[in-house]
Structure formats: C-alpha cells, structure tokens
Amino acid sequence: MCLALLAGCNDQQKKEPQKQAQKADTIKTTDVATPRQAALTLPVLDALFYEPGFAASLKSGIGLTPEQIGRLRAAAHTSLRDLNEDGTADTASARSATRAYEAQIEKIIGKDKAQQLLQLVNDSYSKGVEGLAPTKPNFVPTDTRIVVNAPAFRMDVFEGGKLVKTYRVGIGYPEFPLPTGMRRADTIIFNPAWTPPDEPWVKGKFHVGRRVLASNELNPLGRVKIPIGMPSLIHGGKPLSKIGDFASHGCVGLTNTQVLDFATTLARLGGAALSAADLQGFEQHKNTTRSIKLSTRVPIDLRYETIVAGDSVLHIYRDVYERGTNTLESAKRILANAGVGYDKLSQQEKAGLDSALLEMNKDAKGNPIATDSVTAARDQVPDATIARAKKGKVTARVKGEKQVDVPIAALQGKGYPEPVNLDTGVLPGEKSQKQPQVVKHHSKSHAHK
C-alpha cells in the first residue's frame, strides 16, 4: 500500500517547490508531447483529499460547494473501503472501472465540474519541473534523472545523460494508476513503519491503527520508501510475482533487494553520504526508521509510453491503463521523432507493425481500446461490465502478452536506449516465477494469437 490515506506516508508529503535543482540542456519546445489525460478514479481522489490544501482548491479552483466537497470525499473513501483485493486474477476492463468512477463523480458535481476536476488533478499530477520536462515522446535525457515508463514496467537510472541501470518494476493497479509528469526525490526513508487503515483488506492480517514496523515481513512498504510527491512513492516490499505486473496503489514497486540497491544509487546521485556500514546498521536495527536527506534533489520522470523506438526495433507495450495510445498515427509520430518515415518502411515491417498494434490495443476481454474518439471508446463499454466494476474488485493482473517487438531496419543505432544492467528482481540462483515474454512480429503471418 502506498497512498497517503493508507498511512504509507507517515510524514505528510508536501507539494513540490517548482525550483530547478539542476540545469538541463536547452531544448526546443515546439515538439512538446501532449499525452492524453489520465483518468481520475475515486480511490486516487481519496488519497488527494489527504494532501494539505486539496479540499480548499476544489472550492477556489472550480467553485465546488462545501456540500459537494463533502459528498465527493465520502464517495471517494467509500470506493476505497469497498475495494476487494483478494489476490485472485481479474479480467475486468480498466476502462469500465474508470467509467464507473466518472459516472459517480458526475452525479455529485455535474459533467462540467467533473471535467474541471479532472483537469485540476491532471495539472497537479503532471506539473513540470522547469527545463526538465520531456519535449517529445521517447525523450532521451541528457542529464541525471530517473525515468519510469509504466506500460514497460521499467525504471531507468540516467547519470549525466548516460543510462547506467534498469529495473523491472511493479506499477499501480488501473484503479490506482501511476501518474505521469516530473517529480523530484529528496529523501530516502529506511525501515519505514506503516499504520494499517480501517479497510476490508486489512482484516485478518493486521490490527487497524497499530503500527507495523519494518521488521515485520508483512509491512507492505518493505525496507525503503522514497516519496516522489502525492500520492506516490517508490518503495520495496513487493514479492517477485508482482514485478512486471500491477502491484501497488499509485506507486512504483520493487522487491526489498531491488529497492536497497536503488536507494544506494539514488543516494549517490543526490550527494548523500550512505556507506556500507550505514546499510548494515539499518539492517541490524530494523525497528528504527531513518531518513536520509539528499543534498541535490533527483528528478523523477514518470511516463506513459506504449510505443517506444529502440535500436533497430519498435517496442509496442500493452495499453495497460487503456488510454487508446496504440494507434497507427501514434506509431507514425514515434517513428518520425526518431527520424524514420513510415512510408519508407518495407511491406513486411508495415505488416508486422499493424499486427503488433492490433494485439496491444486490446483490453482484458479482447475488445479494442482505441477507437475514433475517447468518448466512443467509453460508450462501447457494456453496462454489465460497469456494474461489475462497481463491485469494487481490483484489476489484479495484466491479461495477455505485455510486449511485442517489431524489427525496423531504419531504426538501427537510433531511439531510446535498451536496458542496461537489468535488475529483474530475481536473485542469483533463484528462478523467476514468470519470465516476461516478448513476441516479435515480422509479418502478419507471425501474428500472435
């Protein structure tokens, strides 16, 4: 758990100051990427109500009345309380769950105000850090930063513009999507304690309100948590089975071994003194929480890119949050940004791309996600599916293959770098419970069934 209301952050996270801690290269802003707005779910809204000043911003920013704010708060908390997270596989559509939440919000404050609320939350999520925000899709950093691409289940560490380390990660459930935008990390918290909330999933596992120390293996925060701005963290405690899948409530999830390795790297990048002796001391005193302040805040670049141009290949990732991003027009734009014209592709490459986009544009039930418009896509969700979403079951698994690679000869030596020193969470001598499979499409005849 990691949303603030679940006491994953026992120290309140503050809004990030919009001050630039390190200067990036000057980049043209004419090709600024404008990703489709993320949807707003009631569980995420509940977390935001714990942010100081959020309720007041609803009144001053979009003119909600105290009664409307109260009803929104109640509906948001009820949505979280009713969520059932029993660990069983679920094939509900993320889109249908989102539509159910949107319908409830519109019923309380009206359609126009609901759209304004969505805009307010998206603005809060995606506030850029001056000079550092990506200027185009697949932007390759020239500075020091952490890049997380949710659909790829991937976190990259860039140092001075060079990719030095890649982690395979778990991401937020569709009901608790990982946000996008620029954040900063300025604190690493070792041995974080956690206070269980009064929620159904806690029953039988923990005592509500009684602090769970880091020494308890059931502490969902694991050995380290790193606040990256409301309502998200990078934290440990995830089992290997959750790495490369839905795993958290709006956070980036790692195993404890991964997060300790990442914390050491982050401390170095942020200029904090952290020795092997310090780590040994934290291990020996697991019930003592210790915060390490970074002297230089490290940018955290949160992305949602389902099409990524790499060296000689176009990676197509499943549209896990069902935002309609896997379209031919999107692929053409990604290729153009890499200096490759779609018209120059061979017929075999075009056929492979068509097949890959078709496969990665399906929801959990096999229905196409991207249509002529977002509204049309939402209108096509069956009422029965919406009713199921209202029952409150977390979408626990990604159904189907998560990645298809399309070889593109013209991309040789171009694009976003491939993983470096990849940490999948698997320890030496340990077998992964599930090896991520990558399908390669060379032509329609090789289409994945």
Residue pairs with C-beta under 8 A, 6 or more apart in sequence:
1 7
1 8
1 194
1 220
1 221
1 248
1 249
2 8
2 9
2 220
2 221
2 225
2 231
2 232
2 233
2 235
2 248
2 249
2 250
2 251
3 43
3 44
3 46
3 47
3 50
3 176
3 231
3 249
3 250
3 251
4 12
4 13
4 47
4 50
4 51
4 230
4 231
5 46
5 47
5 49
5 50
5 77
5 80
5 197
6 196
6 197
6 199
6 249
7 194
7 195
7 196
7 197
8 194
8 220
8 221
8 225
8 233
8 235
8 249
8 251
9 225
9 227
9 233
10 192
10 193
10 194
10 195
11 227
12 50
12 51
12 52
13 51
13 227
13 229
13 230
13 231
14 52
15 51
15 53
15 124
15 229
15 230
16 127
16 129
16 183
16 184
16 229
18 127
18 129
18 130
19 130
20 129
20 130
20 131
20 132
21 184
21 296
21 297
21 299
22 143
22 144
22 296
22 299
23 131
24 131
24 132
24 141
24 142
24 143
25 142
25 143
26 131
27 131
27 135
28 135
29 135
31 135
31 136
31 337
32 133
32 135
32 136
33 134
33 135
33 136
33 137
33 139
35 180
35 304
35 323
35 325
36 323
36 324
36 325
36 374
37 118
37 119
37 122
38 122
38 125
38 177
38 179
38 180
38 304
38 321
38 323
39 98
39 101
39 102
39 118
39 177
39 321
39 323
40 98
40 101
40 102
40 105
40 117
40 118
40 121
40 122
41 79
41 97
41 98
41 101
41 174
41 175
41 176
41 177
42 75
42 76
42 78
42 79
42 80
42 101
42 104
42 105
43 76
43 79
43 80
43 83
43 175
43 176
43 249
44 121
44 176
44 177
44 231
44 250
45 72
45 76
45 105
45 121
46 73
46 76
46 77
46 79
46 80
47 230
47 231
47 249
47 250
48 54
48 121
48 124
48 230
48 231
49 55
49 73
49 76
49 77
50 230
50 231
51 230
51 231
55 69
55 73
57 120
58 64
58 68
58 69
58 72
58 117
58 120
59 65
59 66
59 69
61 116
61 120
62 113
62 116
62 117
62 120
63 113
64 72
64 109
64 113
68 108
68 109
68 113
71 108
72 105
72 108
72 109
75 104
75 105
75 108
79 101
79 104
79 392
80 199
81 198
81 199
81 200
82 200
82 391
82 392
83 175
83 199
83 200
83 201
83 392
83 393
83 394
84 200
84 201
84 391
84 392
84 393
84 394
85 201
85 394
85 396
86 201
87 396
88 396
89 396
89 397
90 364
90 393
90 394
90 395
90 396
90 397
91 364
91 365
91 397
91 399
92 364
92 385
92 388
92 389
92 393
92 395
93 322
93 363
93 364
93 365
93 367
93 381
93 385
93 389
94 174
94 175
94 320
94 321
94 322
94 363
94 364
94 395
95 322
95 363
95 369
95 377
95 378
95 381
96 381
96 382
96 385
96 386
96 388
96 389
97 174
97 175
97 389
97 395
98 174
98 322
99 378
99 381
99 386
99 389
100 386
100 389
100 390
101 175
102 114
103 386
105 114
105 117
106 114
109 117
124 230
125 179
125 180
125 181
126 179
126 180
126 181
126 182
127 181
127 182
128 181
128 182
129 182
129 183
129 184
129 299
132 143
132 145
132 182
132 299
132 301
133 181
133 182
134 301
134 303
136 337
137 305
137 307
137 333
137 334
137 337
138 305
138 308
138 309
138 334
138 337
138 338
138 415
138 416
140 161
140 416
140 417
141 147
141 158
141 161
141 301
142 161
143 158
143 160
143 161
143 299
144 158
144 159
144 160
144 161
144 269
144 298
144 299
145 158
145 298
145 299
145 300
145 301
146 155
146 156
146 157
146 158
146 185
146 266
146 298
146 299
146 300
146 301
147 155
147 156
147 158
147 301
147 303
148 154
148 155
148 156
148 169
148 178
148 252
148 300
148 301
148 302
148 303
149 156
149 303
149 304
149 305
149 308
149 317
150 171
150 172
150 177
150 178
150 180
150 302
150 303
150 304
150 320
150 321
151 304
151 305
151 306
151 317
151 318
151 319
151 320
151 321
152 305
152 308
152 315
152 317
152 403
153 168
153 169
153 170
153 171
153 243
153 244
153 245
153 402
153 436
154 166
154 167
154 168
154 169
154 419
155 166
155 167
155 168
155 169
155 234
155 252
155 262
156 163
156 165
156 166
156 167
156 417
156 419
156 420
157 163
157 164
157 165
157 166
157 167
157 262
157 265
157 269
158 164
159 269
163 417
163 420
164 265
164 420
164 421
165 265
165 420
165 421
165 423
166 419
166 420
166 421
166 422
166 423
167 254
167 258
167 262
167 422
167 423
167 425
168 243
168 244
168 422
168 423
168 424
168 425
168 436
169 243
169 244
169 247
169 252
169 253
169 254
169 258
170 238
170 242
170 243
170 244
170 245
170 246
170 247
170 248
170 252
170 253
170 254
171 178
171 245
171 246
171 247
171 248
171 252
171 253
171 320
172 178
172 232
172 246
172 247
172 248
172 249
172 250
172 251
173 246
173 247
173 248
173 249
173 394
173 395
173 396
174 246
174 320
174 321
174 322
174 395
175 394
175 395
176 248
176 249
176 250
177 250
177 321
178 232
178 248
178 250
178 251
178 252
178 302
178 304
179 232
179 250
179 302
180 302
180 303
180 304
181 302
182 299
182 300
182 301
182 302
183 228
183 229
183 232
183 299
183 300
183 301
183 302
184 228
184 229
184 297
184 298
184 299
184 300
185 226
185 227
185 228
185 234
185 266
185 270
185 294
185 297
185 298
185 300
186 270
186 293
186 294
186 297
186 298
187 226
187 227
187 291
187 292
187 293
187 294
188 224
188 226
188 263
188 266
188 267
188 272
188 274
188 291
188 292
188 294
189 224
189 225
189 226
189 227
189 289
189 290
189 291
189 292
190 214
190 223
190 224
190 263
190 282
190 289
190 290
190 291
190 292
191 213
191 214
191 215
191 223
191 282
191 285
191 286
191 287
191 288
191 289
191 290
192 214
192 219
192 221
192 224
192 225
192 235
192 289
193 211
193 212
193 213
193 214
193 219
193 289
194 211
194 212
194 219
194 220
194 221
195 209
195 210
195 211
195 212
196 202
196 205
196 206
196 207
196 208
196 209
196 210
196 212
197 208
198 208
198 209
202 208
205 218
206 212
206 218
212 218
212 219
213 219
213 286
213 287
214 221
214 222
214 223
214 286
214 287
214 289
215 286
215 287
219 237
220 237
221 233
221 235
221 236
221 237
222 235
222 236
222 237
222 238
222 254
222 255
222 256
222 259
223 236
223 237
223 256
223 259
223 260
223 282
223 286
224 235
224 236
224 256
224 259
224 260
224 262
224 263
225 233
225 234
225 235
225 236
226 233
226 234
226 235
226 263
226 266
227 233
228 234
228 252
228 300
228 302
229 300
231 250
232 250
232 251
232 252
232 302
233 251
233 252
234 251
234 252
234 254
234 259
234 262
234 300
235 248
235 251
235 252
235 253
235 254
235 259
236 253
236 254
236 255
236 256
236 258
236 259
236 260
237 253
237 255
237 256
237 259
238 247
238 248
238 253
238 254
238 255
238 425
239 255
240 255
240 425
240 426
240 430
240 432
240 433
241 433
241 434
242 248
242 253
243 253
243 254
243 255
243 258
243 424
243 425
244 402
244 424
244 434
244 436
245 397
245 398
246 320
246 394
246 395
246 396
246 397
246 398
247 253
254 262
254 425
255 425
257 425
257 427
258 423
258 425
260 279
261 423
263 274
264 274
264 279
266 294
266 298
267 273
267 274
267 292
267 294
268 274
269 296
269 298
270 294
270 295
270 296
270 297
270 298
271 294
271 295
271 296
272 292
272 293
272 294
272 295
274 292
282 288
282 290
304 321
304 323
304 325
305 317
305 325
306 316
306 317
306 318
306 319
306 323
306 325
306 326
306 330
306 360
307 314
307 315
307 316
307 317
307 325
307 326
307 330
307 331
307 334
308 314
308 315
308 317
308 334
308 415
308 416
309 315
309 334
309 335
309 337
309 338
309 340
309 408
309 411
309 414
309 415
309 416
310 411
310 415
310 416
310 417
310 418
311 411
311 412
311 413
311 414
311 415
311 417
311 418
312 407
312 408
312 409
312 411
312 412
312 413
313 405
313 406
313 407
313 408
313 411
313 415
314 331
314 334
314 335
314 353
314 356
314 405
314 406
314 408
314 411
315 403
315 404
315 405
316 326
316 331
316 353
316 356
316 357
316 359
316 360
316 403
316 404
316 405
316 406
317 360
317 402
317 403
318 360
318 398
318 400
318 401
318 402
318 403
319 325
319 326
319 360
319 361
319 369
319 370
320 398
320 402
322 363
322 369
323 369
324 369
324 370
324 371
324 374
324 377
325 370
326 357
326 360
326 361
326 369
326 370
327 357
327 361
327 370
328 353
328 354
328 357
331 342
331 353
331 357
332 342
335 341
335 342
335 345
335 408
335 411
336 342
338 411
338 414
338 415
339 414
340 408
340 410
340 411
340 414
342 350
344 410
345 353
345 408
345 410
346 409
348 442
348 443
349 406
349 407
349 408
349 409
351 443
351 444
352 406
352 407
352 441
352 442
352 443
352 444
352 446
353 406
353 408
353 441
354 444
355 404
355 441
355 443
355 444
355 446
355 447
355 448
356 404
356 405
356 406
356 439
356 441
358 447
359 400
359 401
359 404
359 439
359 441
359 447
359 448
360 403
360 404
361 368
361 369
361 370
362 368
362 369
362 400
363 369
364 395
364 399
364 400
365 385
367 380
369 377
370 377
371 377
371 380
401 437
401 438
401 439
401 448
402 436
402 437
403 436
403 437
403 438
403 439
404 438
404 439
404 440
404 441
404 448
405 438
405 439
405 440
405 441
406 440
406 441
407 440
407 442
424 432
424 436
425 432
426 432
439 448
440 446
441 447
441 448
